[in-house]
Amino acid sequence: MSDDFSDNDGGDFVDGGDFGGSGHESDSGGGGFWDTSSGGDSFTEESSTSRFSRLGSSITQMLVGMLLIPCSFFLLIWNKGVTVHRAQDLAQGSDRIITKRFTTETQRHKEEKNQK
């Protein structure tokens, strides 16, 4: 028997066993269970963030949120004021239009009476 196909206790090595190798310990790519050459290289990158960094980030986000609340109330009140003024202007403008039309019709009616 050849030394390449034997294990340490002198028994025969059977090709195509549980791990599916070629029976040789070489990098020739036997296509077995441990073969990683077909899928390409893969790696895992681990990063860590310190507790103080996470705490600082949380505090910053809380402060931004607390700043946005008063800003939103300011914008809401400002928008309400603009809406009220626009409604008043539209109401005043519509009164002028109705008044103008009413006076024109009244004047026509008076002119028609005077002509008869």
Secondary structure, DSSP 8 states (H G I E B T S, - for coil): --GGGB-TTS-B--TT-TT---SS-SSS---STT--TTT-----------HHHHHHHHHHHHHHHHHHHHHHHHHHHHHHHHHHHHHHHHHHHHHHHHHHHHHHHHHHHHHHHHH-
